[in-house]
Amino acid sequence: MESELINKDHFHLIGIGGIGMSAIAIALIKKGYSVSGSDLVKNKETKKLKELGAIIFDSQMKSNIDVVLSKFQNQKINFVVSSAIKNENEELRYCIKKNFLIKHRSEVLSMIMKSYFTLSVAGSHGKTSTSTFLSTILELCTHNSSSITGGIIPIYESNAYIKNTKFLVTEVDESDGTINNYISNIGIINNIDFDHCDHFSDINEVLSSFKKFSSNSKKLLINNDCEITRQNFTSSNQWSNKKINGIAYSIIPDYVNKGNTIGKYYENGNFIDMINIPVPGLHNLSNVTAAIAASRMLGISFKKIKKHIKFLKLPKKRFEYRGKLNERIIYDDYAHHPNEIKATISLARLFIQEKQYKQKGRLVVIFQPHRFSRVKQFKDEFVRELSKADVIYLTNIFGAGERNIYNIDSQQIANLIYKNNKNVKYLKDNYKIKDKFFKLTQKDDFIINMGAGDCHNLWSILSEKNTLDNKMDNEKY
């Protein structure tokens, strides 16, 4: 990195408050670079960046660029964007017009990675959870690891932890085709699924993107349980939760409940030990197995890994318990693809089955669809998986910068779900849910609030309302 970024360049990140962009900003600050950025939304990330010394603009006007140019005129200025920033953005449009140096977020992350022995986590699903588990294991076992991820890692309480360490765990994104910018010491592929249909036209294009990533990885670790991954990649380093023979790293589940999974751990077909994993769900068992496998590839002893495994926690917004409201339990989850919804609903059913009281509650799903292109592409799959809940509420589609050229909306999805499950209703947004929350739900309901947009504000909106209405029944949340 130092060879490419000289004289401590300045970086201005357009859309700095995003979970991926803010992680890059933190890393640059920790590396000693000056940072500024703009975002229309004020959040915890922009607040933290201000505290770290970044200059934050809460607008995105070309005058911001002029301020940056005048303040840092003796430095080389890099303007950084993610694929979420479109050319219509006033700051970006101005930078293009003036022919300023513009870098994609992936280019900056790639340069940061060159300073470390890098373990890069890729895949269609579970990247953030796997990155979190791997970061936690490496931190506790080596005290010589940094991280840049797309979620808040509990052990660091941040999406970026940067020090002068040997190892760096990164979560790399395939959604816009920039995954081929990364060169990794160990590349990890969780699974491959068709998604991001705003960028890819079919599964073959997705697969091609992952193949570029694999060719840029010195060693490759892959999930044998994913059919697409298994059939298209060859590596001596594979993990599985179903097979033992011919697999380098296996954990076969022996006992599964809502709190943990106990399994038998094998290496190269040989039984090593039992292991108790303190996170629920078979999809998370796969993510943890990947993290253990990567750690073993580094030479960390299984005995040391097993000692620290009890400290694993899910990242924020991944089946995150938010609280209890008048005997209604509320969880947040990031699921926004049909296969992720399937896994989340399956996990929620496990929780409901293990309730201690006789009257089991209903599974209520509040879902905010994400991207018009995704809803259009997977309409039937969304209907199939969401119908499996007892009660479904859909809010408006979160466009994520897309225009609705498909003429699709959440009411259409609700109408299709109605053919399978009559307990479905469309409500515009979180505020409509807030206004009718106690009519829409009942005591003992297990509520999952799902999506990748701004739906996760629901808990704070409900909390505000019920503090004012004095309906909290002294619940601590």
C-alpha angles and dihedrals in degrees: 000000000000091000092057101037106053133181090018096287121217120245126205113190118201106211093019095166095069116109093245098040094047090053090055090047092052091049092051092049091049088050090057102258124134113244138195131168148165136231135163091218125067112213143147091283096055090045092052092047091053089052089052091054104264120143108236125196116198092205133055105225130138089245087071089063091051090052091051092047093052095044096047100030093135093056135071105254121214117195110207129200138172124217088262089072110084127204090253089069106114095224093047093044089053092049091050091048092051092044092235122170107275122186130186117236089246091059092055093046089049091054092049090051092059090073093062148045094260131211108191122196116208134166143110095265136022099022096132094045093047091047089050094050093046092047091051095049093047093046094051096039101041109014082211105097139100129194142208112183144154095248143045109276109212096216090057098026085221143083090234132043113175128179136139093281135144098237132051124190113204133181109218124201125222096183097102102029095256093116089098089069092075127090112193137185089213119018116196122199112193097184141314125238135158109266141127092061088173086074107020125054097199145353092273091064090049090049092049090055092053091047090058089051092050092050089054092052119090090208126019128211115190141181110247091193092067107084096208093049093044094050097045107039133056122205138143087221108076134143132207142176092198108041135051107175115081092007123115096208126021136168112187111196115239101171129013129187138151093277107040149350123235114202146164113254119214134180120199090345094308121119110238108171148312116272132197113212113197098209124084131236135053091248088059090048087062091049092050092046089055091051092049091047092052090048092051089050086060090054098253109153118249088228090061092045092051090050092058100034091095089071095063115122133175118253120252117288092022104112087320118179108230102177149276122284118189091330093315115121117216128198131177122218133178095219110140104147121074093244091051090049089051092054093045094050090048090053092047090053089055090055093048093049091056097052111131097223124079097236105072115205131233123265106240118189122197106191131187108193114224122221125359091237092056093048091049093048097045101030095129093044092051090051092049096049099038091050088067091073119087093233127016130196119184125197129194119302113263102228098199089208095316123127117228097247089149096064090228129141141172093260089064090053091047090052091053093047088052089068088063102028124022092198096084131112138174117228122178101232149325092293092058088051090049092053093053101026098123092046092048094049139038139203116293093023116147104215125198116192104200137186146080099249132071093305091109089076088075096092094054091046091051091045092053092049095049095045087056093043092045091229098130096100088218091291113164113227 
